[in-house]
Amino acid sequence: MDKNFEPINKIYLSQTFMGTADESILEECLYVAQSYAKAENAIVSMGNSIENCSYCFYGGLADVLGLSLEERKAVIPSLYEDFVFSRANAEDLTHRHAHELAFIHYTQSMTPDERKNYVLGDFIRMHDAMGRWYQIQHRMFPLAGTPEGCYWLNMCVYTLCNDSPHTAKIINTYTGECHVLMNNDYEDILSSREKEVLQLISNGCLSKEIANRLYISINTVNRHRQNILQKLKVYNAIEACRVARAMGLLS
């Protein structure tokens, strides 16, 4: 798994799961995932947050990208796919990180039945074994949640796509409403003070300089820094600045 997705991974794994998973729902969702792979020549990965694993199905895209037989595992011990991250453009992964945070922020207060009507759609450039690049559409479907409202089974579908423009969006498949992700979708993730602190960090300022400029204590600056890392689901200030730029939160 790409190290930059480890904090998001923890969001799913740290949920409080009660009781046991409904096997009939799991079987139904596995059938849906397999059907998408066949119908769309897609690579499909369905993450199981309770078991910390993903069930994978390989359509024609796997041949295009040159996935080896060793890579085409039916079950992988992770919610994220190394065969995607190892082939993906690093900048596009940064944007996918930001989009997934926005999707969680957008849907986390919904019930699982409401949430399953929403799909995150974005695009990732991926290369094959010969280094040739392809435009891949990525869609994430929260297929099933638990009775207490946790994200349980999230399905990611990867397909070849040459359409343009390539905009990230959240789609309500029940109503047809399409919400294109814009900078203001990320505005509420950080407070105005946290954005000020992060902007100064991005400008190269140290904690003491930030404290002097904002007339706050170094302890307060450090608390803001920790909050920023936690909210953006990253491990350090460099990654925080990278993700915030993708969100349009930094000038």
C-alpha positions in Angstrom: 0.0 0.0 0.0 1.2 3.5 -0.8 2.4 5.1 2.5 0.4 8.2 1.8 -2.9 6.2 2.1 -2.0 4.5 5.4 -3.7 7.2 7.4 -6.9 6.9 5.3 -6.6 3.2 5.7 -6.8 3.7 9.5 -10.0 5.6 9.2 -11.7 2.4 7.9 -9.9 0.0 10.2 -10.4 2.1 13.4 -14.2 2.1 13.1 -16.1 0.4 16.0 -17.6 -2.7 14.5 -20.3 -4.5 16.5 -21.4 -8.1 16.0 -20.5 -10.2 12.9 -20.7 -9.5 9.2 -23.7 -10.6 7.3 -22.4 -13.3 4.9 -25.4 -13.0 2.6 -24.6 -9.3 2.0 -21.0 -10.1 1.4 -21.9 -12.8 -1.2 -24.2 -10.3 -2.9 -21.5 -7.6 -3.1 -18.9 -10.1 -4.4 -21.3 -11.0 -7.2 -21.7 -7.3 -8.0 -17.9 -6.8 -8.0 -17.3 -9.7 -10.3 -20.1 -8.6 -12.7 -18.5 -5.1 -13.0 -15.2 -6.7 -13.9 -16.8 -8.8 -16.6 -19.2 -6.2 -18.0 -16.7 -3.3 -18.2 -13.4 -5.1 -18.8 -12.5 -3.5 -15.4 -10.1 -4.2 -12.6 -12.3 -4.3 -9.5 -11.2 -4.4 -5.9 -13.7 -4.5 -3.0 -12.2 -3.7 0.4 -13.6 -5.3 3.5 -12.9 -3.0 6.5 -13.8 -5.6 9.1 -11.3 -8.2 7.7 -8.7 -5.7 6.4 -8.6 -7.4 3.0 -9.8 -6.8 -0.6 -11.4 -9.2 -3.0 -10.1 -8.6 -6.6 -11.5 -9.4 -10.0 -9.6 -8.8 -13.3 -11.2 -7.9 -16.6 -9.5 -6.8 -19.8 -7.7 -3.8 -18.2 -5.5 -6.2 -16.3 -4.2 -7.5 -19.7 -3.7 -3.9 -21.1 -1.6 -2.9 -18.0 0.3 -6.2 -18.1 -0.6 -7.5 -14.6 1.4 -10.7 -14.0 -0.3 -13.9 -12.8 1.4 -13.3 -9.4 -0.3 -9.9 -9.1 -3.7 -11.2 -9.9 -4.5 -12.5 -6.4 -8.2 -13.2 -5.6 -7.7 -11.8 -2.1 -5.1 -9.3 -0.9 -4.4 -8.5 2.8 -5.0 -4.7 2.4 -7.8 -2.2 1.6 -5.6 -0.7 -1.1 -4.0 -2.3 -4.2 -0.3 -2.3 -4.8 -0.8 -3.2 -8.4 -2.6 0.2 -8.8 -0.2 2.3 -6.7 2.9 0.8 -8.4 1.6 1.9 -11.8 -0.1 5.2 -10.9 1.1 8.7 -11.5 2.2 10.2 -8.1 0.4 13.5 -8.6 -2.8 11.7 -9.5 -2.5 9.6 -6.3 -2.2 12.8 -4.3 -5.5 14.0 -5.9 -7.2 10.7 -5.3 -6.1 11.0 -1.6 -7.8 14.4 -1.5 -10.9 13.2 -3.3 -11.4 10.3 -1.0 -11.1 12.6 2.0 -13.8 14.8 0.5 -16.0 11.8 -0.2 -15.7 10.6 3.4 -16.4 14.1 4.7 -19.5 14.3 2.3 -21.0 10.9 3.3 -19.9 10.1 6.8 -23.1 11.5 8.5 -25.3 9.4 6.2 -26.8 6.0 7.0 -25.4 3.1 5.0 -28.6 2.9 3.0 -28.2 6.6 2.0 -24.5 6.3 1.5 -24.7 3.4 -1.0 -26.4 5.8 -3.5 -23.3 7.8 -3.9 -20.2 7.2 -6.1 -16.9 9.0 -6.1 -15.5 9.3 -9.7 -12.1 10.5 -10.6 -9.1 9.7 -12.9 -5.7 8.3 -12.6 -2.9 7.9 -15.1 -1.4 4.4 -15.0 1.4 2.8 -17.1 1.8 -0.7 -18.4 4.9 -2.9 -18.3 6.4 -1.1 -21.3 6.0 2.4 -19.8 3.0 3.4 -21.9 0.5 5.6 -20.1 -3.2 5.2 -20.0 -6.1 7.4 -18.6 -8.0 5.3 -16.1 -11.3 6.1 -14.6 -11.6 5.2 -10.9 -15.0 4.9 -9.2 -15.5 4.1 -5.5 -18.9 2.6 -4.4 -19.7 2.2 -0.7 -21.7 -0.9 -1.4 -22.5 -1.9 2.2 -22.2 -0.6 5.7 -22.8 -2.1 9.2 -26.0 -1.5 11.2 -24.1 1.0 13.4 -23.1 3.1 10.3 -19.5 2.0 9.6 -18.1 1.8 6.2 -17.7 -2.0 5.5 -17.5 -2.9 1.8 -16.1 -0.3 -0.5 -15.7 -1.3 -4.2 -13.2 0.4 -6.5 -13.7 0.0 -10.3 -10.9 0.9 -12.7 -11.6 1.2 -16.4 -9.9 2.7 -19.5 -11.4 6.1 -20.3 -10.3 8.7 -22.9 -13.3 11.0 -22.3 -12.6 14.6 -21.2 -12.8 16.8 -19.2 -11.4 14.7 -16.4 -13.2 16.1 -13.4 -13.6 14.5 -9.9 -17.2 14.3 -8.9 -19.6 12.7 -6.4 -22.7 11.2 -8.1 -26.0 10.3 -6.6 -27.0 7.3 -8.7 -30.5 7.3 -7.3 -31.4 10.9 -8.3 -28.8 11.6 -11.0 -27.4 14.6 -9.1 -23.7 15.2 -9.9 -21.6 17.2 -7.5 -18.3 18.3 -9.1 -15.6 18.5 -6.4 -14.3 22.1 -6.0 -12.0 23.8 -3.6 -14.9 24.8 -1.3 -15.6 21.1 -0.7 -12.4 21.0 1.3 -12.8 24.4 3.1 -14.4 22.9 6.2 -11.8 20.2 6.7 -9.4 22.7 8.2 -10.2 25.7 10.4 -9.2 29.2 9.1 -6.4 29.3 11.7 -5.1 25.8 10.7 -5.0 27.0 7.1 -3.0 30.1 8.1 -0.5 27.9 10.0 -0.2 25.5 7.1 0.3 28.3 4.6 3.2 29.6 6.8 4.6 26.0 7.0 4.4 25.9 3.2 6.3 29.2 3.0 9.1 27.6 5.0 8.4 29.2 8.4 9.4 27.3 11.6 7.1 27.0 14.6 8.7 30.0 16.4 8.3 32.2 13.4 4.7 31.1 13.0 4.0 31.9 16.7 5.5 35.4 16.3 3.6 36.1 13.1 0.3 35.0 14.5 0.8 36.2 18.1 0.2 32.7 19.5 2.4 30.4 21.6 4.6 27.7 20.2 2.5 25.1 22.0 -0.6 26.4 20.2 1.3 26.2 16.9 2.3 22.6 17.6 -1.3 21.8 18.5 -2.5 23.2 15.2 0.2 21.2 13.4 -1.0 18.0 14.9 -4.6 18.8 14.1 -3.7 19.5 10.5 -1.9 16.1 10.2 -4.9 14.3 11.7 -7.5 16.0 9.6 -5.6 15.6 6.3 -4.7 12.0 7.2 -1.0 12.4 6.6 2.2 11.8 8.7 4.2 14.9 8.2 4.1 18.6 7.2 5.5 17.9 3.7 2.7 15.5 2.9 0.1 17.9 4.5 1.3 20.7 2.1 1.1 18.4 -0.8 -2.4 17.2 -0.1 -3.6 20.8 0.8 -2.3 22.0 -2.6 -4.3 19.3 -4.3 -7.4 20.6 -2.4 -6.7 24.2 -3.3 -6.2 25.2 0.3 -2.8 26.7 -0.3 -1.8 29.6 -2.5 
